[in-house]
Amino acid sequence: MGVNVVNLADMSKSREADLYAPVKAYLQRQGYDVKGEVGAADVVGRRSDELVVVELKLGFSLALFHQGIDRLAVTDEVYVAVPAGGKTKALRSNVKLARRLGLGVLTVRLRDGFVEALADPGPYAARKIKKKKTKMLREFDRLDGDPNEGGATRHGIVTGYRQDALKCALYLVNAGAEKGAIVAKATGVKTATSIMRDNHYGWFEKIEKGVYGLTVQGQQGIKDWGEV
């Protein structure tokens, strides 16, 4: 399966006007009478007393969203239109933002004028994902105190996982190599064995089956993160 690559050189030669004809044809197929540059709007379609407005830009920007919001004072049917292509993740984020603002999104494939509606205008209600809420609650409860104070520490964000790993490291630096079950009981970190076995930070080393010690990197980790 081929991958479409946007040629930046070609994009630099494009004009907002290049989007007009494809968008006009798209709206005409839906029964709208369409005119360009009506008042402050780039494209206006009329079907009886129904109005649809489209703002054209060569890329997403804050200014484009501001324009779209302004047009909502005229009609609820407002789209922003940009050339197709670009990074998928950024496109998804911009479409999500447009939806939250009540705006629709059209993309125009410049090579053949194909127009696709990625979102339609209308009120937006965020879909709550129970799994994400549960994960955030679990992380909240796992953190001891408020180690991040709303921002990063000197070495980075402190997670509950890192705090648990630090508890294990602090125990080992005083007690020496020890069985995971004993570390878990002494520190209250139920997942102590798996934390030391997985060794994401390079702080631990396996001495023998079920027994773990602290590495030089782990000792440095205690110095770096001991304050949390």
C-alpha positions as CSV (number, residue, x, y, z in Angstrom):
1,M,0.0,0.0,0.0
2,G,1.5,3.3,-1.0
3,V,1.9,6.3,1.3
4,N,1.0,9.8,0.2
5,V,3.8,12.3,0.9
6,V,3.1,16.0,1.0
7,N,5.6,17.9,-1.1
8,L,6.6,21.0,0.8
9,A,7.8,22.7,-2.3
10,D,4.4,22.3,-3.9
11,M,2.7,23.4,-0.7
12,S,4.7,26.6,-0.7
13,K,3.3,27.4,-4.2
14,S,-0.2,26.8,-3.1
15,R,-2.7,29.6,-2.4
16,E,-5.8,29.7,-0.3
17,A,-7.6,30.4,-3.5
18,D,-6.7,26.9,-4.7
19,L,-9.1,25.5,-2.1
20,Y,-12.0,27.6,-3.2
21,A,-13.2,25.7,-6.3
22,P,-13.1,22.3,-4.7
23,V,-15.0,23.5,-1.6
24,K,-17.5,25.4,-3.8
25,A,-18.2,22.2,-5.9
26,Y,-18.5,20.2,-2.6
27,L,-21.2,22.5,-1.3
28,Q,-23.0,22.8,-4.6
29,R,-23.4,19.0,-4.7
30,Q,-25.3,19.4,-1.4
31,G,-27.7,21.9,-3.0
32,Y,-26.1,25.2,-1.8
33,D,-25.7,28.3,-3.9
34,V,-22.1,29.3,-3.2
35,K,-20.2,32.6,-3.4
36,G,-16.8,33.6,-2.3
37,E,-15.6,36.5,-0.1
38,V,-19.0,37.4,1.3
39,G,-18.5,40.0,4.0
40,A,-15.6,38.7,6.1
41,A,-16.2,35.0,5.2
42,D,-14.1,33.2,2.6
43,V,-16.9,31.0,1.3
44,V,-20.6,31.2,2.0
45,G,-23.2,28.7,0.8
46,R,-27.0,29.4,0.9
47,R,-29.8,26.9,0.7
48,S,-33.1,28.8,1.3
49,D,-32.5,30.6,4.6
50,E,-29.8,28.1,5.7
51,L,-26.2,29.4,5.6
52,V,-22.9,27.5,5.7
53,V,-19.6,29.3,6.1
54,V,-16.1,27.9,5.3
55,E,-12.9,29.6,6.2
56,L,-9.9,28.6,4.0
57,K,-6.3,28.3,5.1
58,L,-3.2,26.5,4.0
59,G,-2.8,25.1,7.5
60,F,-4.2,25.0,11.0
61,S,-3.5,28.0,13.1
62,L,-4.9,29.8,16.1
63,A,-6.0,32.6,13.8
64,L,-8.0,30.1,11.7
65,F,-9.9,28.8,14.8
66,H,-10.5,32.4,15.9
67,Q,-12.1,33.1,12.5
68,G,-14.2,30.0,12.7
69,I,-15.5,31.1,16.2
70,D,-16.3,34.5,14.9
71,R,-18.4,33.1,12.1
72,L,-20.5,31.1,14.6
73,A,-22.2,34.4,15.4
74,V,-23.7,34.2,11.9
75,T,-24.5,30.5,11.6
76,D,-24.0,27.2,13.5
77,E,-22.8,25.6,10.2
78,V,-19.1,26.7,10.1
79,Y,-16.2,24.7,8.6
80,V,-12.5,25.3,8.4
81,A,-10.8,23.9,5.3
82,V,-7.2,23.1,4.8
83,P,-5.2,21.0,2.3
84,A,-5.1,17.3,2.9
85,G,-1.9,15.7,4.2
86,G,0.4,16.4,7.1
87,K,1.1,14.5,10.3
88,T,-1.7,12.3,11.3
89,K,-1.3,12.9,15.1
90,A,-1.4,16.7,14.6
91,L,-4.3,16.4,12.3
92,R,-6.3,14.4,14.9
93,S,-5.5,16.9,17.5
94,N,-6.7,19.8,15.4
95,V,-9.9,18.0,14.4
96,K,-10.5,17.3,18.1
97,L,-10.0,21.0,18.9
98,A,-12.4,22.0,16.1
99,R,-15.0,19.6,17.4
100,R,-14.7,21.1,20.9
101,L,-15.3,24.6,19.4
102,G,-18.3,23.4,17.4
103,L,-16.6,23.8,14.1
104,G,-16.5,21.4,11.2
105,V,-13.3,20.4,9.3
106,L,-12.8,19.9,5.6
107,T,-9.6,18.7,3.9
108,V,-8.9,19.4,0.2
109,R,-6.6,17.1,-1.8
110,L,-5.1,19.7,-4.1
111,R,-4.0,17.3,-6.8
112,D,-7.5,16.3,-7.7
113,G,-9.8,18.6,-5.7
114,F,-11.2,15.8,-3.5
115,V,-12.9,17.2,-0.4
116,E,-13.4,15.1,2.7
117,A,-15.4,16.2,5.8
118,L,-13.4,15.0,8.9
119,A,-15.9,16.6,11.3
120,D,-19.3,18.4,11.0
121,P,-20.3,21.5,13.0
122,G,-22.3,21.0,16.1
123,P,-22.3,21.0,19.9
124,Y,-19.6,18.8,21.4
125,A,-19.8,16.5,24.4
126,A,-16.5,14.9,25.4
127,R,-16.7,11.1,25.6
128,K,-15.6,10.1,29.0
129,I,-13.3,7.0,29.0
130,K,-13.8,5.1,32.3
131,K,-10.5,3.3,31.9
132,K,-8.5,6.6,31.7
133,K,-10.3,8.0,34.7
134,T,-9.6,4.8,36.7
135,K,-5.9,5.0,35.7
136,M,-5.6,8.6,36.8
137,L,-7.3,7.9,40.2
138,R,-4.9,5.0,40.7
139,E,-1.9,7.1,39.9
140,F,-3.2,9.9,42.2
141,D,-3.6,7.4,45.1
142,R,-0.2,5.9,44.4
143,L,1.7,9.1,44.8
144,D,3.0,9.9,48.3
145,G,2.4,13.6,49.0
146,D,2.7,16.1,46.2
147,P,6.2,15.6,44.9
148,N,5.8,17.5,41.6
149,E,4.0,20.7,43.0
150,G,2.3,21.2,39.7
151,G,5.5,20.9,37.6
152,A,8.7,19.0,37.1
153,T,11.3,18.4,39.8
154,R,15.0,19.1,39.2
155,H,15.3,15.7,37.5
156,G,11.9,15.3,35.9
157,I,8.3,14.3,36.8
158,V,7.9,12.0,39.8
159,T,5.5,9.1,39.2
160,G,4.0,6.7,41.7
161,Y,6.1,4.0,40.0
162,R,9.3,5.9,40.5
163,Q,8.4,6.6,44.2
164,D,7.9,2.8,44.7
165,A,11.2,2.1,43.0
166,L,12.9,4.7,45.2
167,K,11.4,3.0,48.3
168,C,12.9,-0.3,47.2
169,A,16.3,1.3,46.5
170,L,16.4,3.1,49.9
171,Y,15.7,-0.2,51.6
172,L,18.4,-2.0,49.8
173,V,21.0,0.6,50.4
174,N,20.6,0.1,54.1
175,A,19.8,-3.7,54.2
176,G,21.9,-4.9,51.3
177,A,20.7,-7.5,48.8
178,E,17.4,-9.0,49.8
179,K,14.5,-11.1,48.6
180,G,11.7,-9.3,46.8
181,A,9.1,-10.6,49.2
182,I,11.0,-9.1,52.1
183,V,11.5,-5.8,50.4
184,A,7.7,-5.7,49.6
185,K,6.8,-6.3,53.2
186,A,9.3,-3.9,54.6
187,T,8.4,-1.0,52.2
188,G,4.7,-1.6,51.7
189,V,5.4,-1.8,47.9
190,K,3.4,-4.8,46.8
191,T,5.0,-4.8,43.4
192,A,8.5,-4.6,44.7
193,T,9.7,-7.9,43.1
194,S,8.4,-7.0,39.7
195,I,9.8,-3.4,39.9
196,M,13.3,-4.8,40.7
197,R,13.0,-7.6,38.1
198,D,11.9,-5.2,35.3
199,N,14.5,-2.7,36.4
200,H,13.3,0.2,34.2
201,Y,15.8,2.7,35.7
202,G,18.8,0.4,35.9
203,W,18.8,0.7,39.7
204,F,18.7,-3.0,40.6
205,E,20.5,-6.2,39.8
206,K,19.6,-9.8,40.3
207,I,22.0,-11.5,42.7
208,E,20.2,-14.9,42.7
209,K,16.7,-16.2,42.2
210,G,14.3,-13.8,43.9
211,V,17.1,-11.8,45.4
212,Y,18.1,-8.3,44.2
213,G,20.7,-5.7,45.1
214,L,21.4,-2.1,44.3
215,T,23.6,-1.0,41.4
216,V,25.9,2.1,41.2
217,Q,23.2,3.7,39.1
218,G,20.7,3.0,41.8
219,Q,22.9,4.7,44.4
220,Q,23.0,7.7,42.1
221,G,19.3,7.5,41.7
222,I,18.9,7.8,45.5
223,K,21.1,11.0,45.5
224,D,19.1,12.5,42.6
225,W,15.6,11.6,43.8
226,G,16.1,11.2,47.6
227,E,14.3,14.4,48.3
228,V,11.0,13.0,46.9
